[in-house]
Amino acid sequence: MRGTPSVFAALTSRTGMRRVLAAYAVYDFIEFYAWLTIILWAFDRGGAGLAGVAAVVQLVPAALLGPALAGIGDRLPRGTALALAHGLVAVLSAVTWAALAADASTAVVIGASTLLTTAIAVVRPIHFAALPQLASAPAQLVSANSLSSVLDGSTRFIGPVVAGVLVAGSGPTTAMAVAVAVAILPPLLCLRLGLSAPAAADDEESGLRGALGGLISLWRDWASLALLLVLAIDFVVTGALDILGVAYAKDVLDLAEDGAGLLIGSLGIGGLLGAFVGAWLSHGRRLARVVVWGAVLEGVAFALVPVWGLLVPAAVTLALTGLGGAATVVAGRTLLQRSTDDRILARVFAVQESTALLGSALGALLAPLLIDRFGAGQAWVPLGVGVALVAVACTIPVRRLEKRARYLPAELDLLRQVEFLAELPPYDVERLARNSRWVELEAGVVVLRQGDLGREFFVIGAGEVSITVDGVRKSGLLGPGDYFGEVALLRHTTRTATVTAESPLRVLVLRGADFLAAVTGGVDGSSITAEIGSRYDDQAA
């Protein structure tokens, strides 16, 4: 059934979705705000070397422990788990503030901020796991996932800018006190959501075990490994930026912390634009050039940051860095979808996701070494040039990967006519297309019958169908681009209507698990089928 989906559809939900998204916006702000506050504190106390150590020490435990700790979201009611995770961020923000206020030793402050960073890493997986239960329709769920991603990009700019201004004006202790005050809001917003305990977990590996399984699956698949390498360098750049940005703003531009915050935050603006550019460019067959040239743009722009010697041109250049990196990531994930066996896709994406924090840690480790060797003004150049060279060196294997990828333009075009599916990232639509199948039926055939168990989702490619509910035929017909079958999947119940072919019919059929995985942002929808649908009240098949 057609609705009126929109990127803002989640805001119409009456199930607590708006509160959860508001909590996520505050959490996202704290993530980038508190991070830069500690980096600025470390730089002031011990220069780029200490700032790099602080970054690495915070990131590695978060990368290793975050996925395991986030498992509380699979053992407790999702609302309870989300409130507890947000509450832990608030408590550890207060602990970090107390360490700064007491002028504690460097080890104590970094230790407290490491606990905070690890707690922050726990929230995001639980947030996305809770969204399905809060959605009243697939359009709301897709909208919630999209809005969460927009918040990620927006706060990547806002958080560092505000942190820089407050640290410059009042010092890191006062700045962290603001984080404590703000961090109280998310757990309060997530109280009494009324979410049930999750369905039994499936056997899919995740986290570090999934990543190791993915590496084993990709052993000697040099084309896929080359693509993963190109995707990983984006995180190296991000990790190095915080240290290089602070050093460059202070030592070269002679600016206070507010200038450093603006410089670092500009990467987020470019990343937000780059995600849209990457999605647009990923609709075609030729993805290898988007992946490679996006990474080349990222590296070249990064190397050019110190050329200008002025804040605004440097910030614009860093925005181009973020644009190139985001476009590479979107196109690269889409290419992985097209070229990877779906049976190991979850593990392959576990590899890609596991490189994020570890790549950032590597960048934070490299930054002080580059500053020591080349100075704050020129340390950008070797890293940026290195990124561009790695991308160029991976061109041939990435093109080979593109040649073996399955491109299904007819299926993709039809799926994008479904409003809420059109709002999904390109790589999710690609997975749906790869796992779909065409079915042709004669006129008069019952496609699905009211009372039968729902297992599939249908999109009409050609022909028309009629809808009958409780023996009463609905007015009008569904035709090409229309869809049906979502209600039973989301409710985990029987079909609510009978659908009959009124002419020769060609439909694209999606398995229920694949459909749910796409709209929930998960990998396997079978384990969450029961969590969504009792709230979905649309009267459609």
Secondary structure, 3 states (H helix, E strand, C coil): CCCCCCCCHHHHCCCCHHHHHHHHHHHHHHHHHHHHHHHHHHHHHHHHHHHHHHHHHHHHHHHHHHHHHHHHHHCCCHHHHHHHHHHHHHHHHHHHHHHHHCCCCHHHHHHHHHHHHHHHHHHHHHHHHHHHHHCCCHHHHHHHHHHHHHHHHHHHHHHHHHHHHHHHHHCHHHHHHHHHHHHCHHHHHCCCCCCCCCCCCCCCCCHHHHHHHHHHHCCCCHHHHHHHHHHHHHHHHHHHHHHHHHHHHHHHCCCCHHHHHHHHHHHHHHHHHHHHHHHHHCCCCCCHHHHHHHHHHHHHHHHHHHHHCCHHHHHHHHHHHHHHHHHHHHHHHHHHHHHCCHHHHHHHHHHHHHHHHHHHHHHHHHHHHHHHHHCCCCCHHHHHHHHHHHHHHCHHHHHHHHHHCCCCHHHHHHHCCCHHHHCCCHHHHHHHHHHCEEEEECCCCEEECCCCECCEEEEEEECCEEEEECCEECCCCECCCCEECHHHHHHCCECCCEEEECCCEEEEEEEHHHHHHHHHCCCCHHHCHHHHHHHCCCCCC
